[in-house]
Amino acid sequence: MAFLEIDNLEKSFDRPAVRDISLKLEQGRILCLLGPSGCGKTTLLRLIAGLEQPDQGKIIFEGREVTRKPVHLRKFGMMFQEFALFPHKNVFDNVAFGLQMLNLDDARVEKQTLAMLDLTGLTELKQRNVAELSGGERQRVALARSLAPRPRLLMLDEPLGSLDRALRERLLLEIRSILKELQMTAIFVTHDQSEAFSVADDIVVMNQGQVVQKDTPESLYMRPESLFVARFLGFKNLLPGSIVEAGGIKTALGTLYPAHADVAEGKKVTLLLRPESARLVRGREPDVALGIIAGRVVGRLFIGQSYRVRVATENDTELTFDLPNLHPPPPVGGEIVLQINPEMMSLIPDFCTSRRLS
């Protein structure tokens, strides 16, 4: 039995916001709802929380239907982008607030509050006014307050959206570590795939109110199942093609041979070349069997450990690859030969389906 099960959930406002969504979430896992603005991810979260009522469908939690159950009786934890802290209370009192609402005795409130402050690294700040805290510290206070009542399910709606990237990356690791230490089941909403990859055990990609793929972060990156997912993840090297004999993919750049081409001959597909799939060929003959792309460098961007290189082929197809930090780097305007790793190519069938997912 799934810890949380969503069955045929639908919700419309002026237009459909959530359409025929069925999902399962196992206890102790962190699920990310990922997608562009307006795709329905926040509406789905609000339906699960009880802040909105579905037009149809069921929400089942720990084997019991909670579809129409009031918000306060679900006892789920919520954390939003707007931290909604009490400016007139200090850190300790903000974290203790939810416990006090449960009418716990003072000794238990103090014990659980201090434990949560310790877990989130806030012990030394417990008497500090929240107005004196940095954005990252306020975010940790909001997380501690959400976790202090020990909710069975924690929901986080774009909790890091107001923070700068460097701080977001650090706090993502902290959030995942804290949730795992508490063995907390959580649903995390974001439009940023790097956030989802950093924090999630499972990712649900949504588009136009529907689920288009559910996978682990690794599988989602390695095997996007539709052009929408591939493009949303930022992949640019998408080549239309068809399966030919011996598992090759006939494209405008010639026939390339991905490692896993288990599709019937003649089928139309899109071949995805991930940005890290290419290696610069210098001073020796390339292994043609692995796939070769030749062209001219039309752009180059230094991004730290690698160069992002744009390559225009003879038929004006433009591809982008991340090449290791080379000395000297390939010059803009110069000719280039790249060898493509078959393991770094993925096939996307020429159709997109939405599915019931478990």
ABEGO torsion letter per residue (X at the ends): XBABBBBGBBBBBABBABBGBBBBBBBGBBBBBBEBBGAGAAAAAAAAAGABBBABEBBBBGGBBAAABBAAAAGBBBBBABAGBBAABBAAAAAAAAAAAAGBBAAAAAAAAAAAAAAAGAAAAAABBAAABBAAAAAAAAAAAAAAAGBABBBBBGAAAABBAAAAAAAAAAAAAAAAAAGBBBBBBBABAAAAAAABABBBBBBGGBBABBBBAAAAAABBABAAAAAAAGBABBBBBBBBBGGBBBBAAEBBBBABBBBBBGBBBBBBBBAAABBBBBGBBBBAAAEBBBBBBABBBBAEABBBBBBBBAAGBBBBBBBBBBOBBBBBGBBBBBBBBAAABBBBBABBBBBBBX
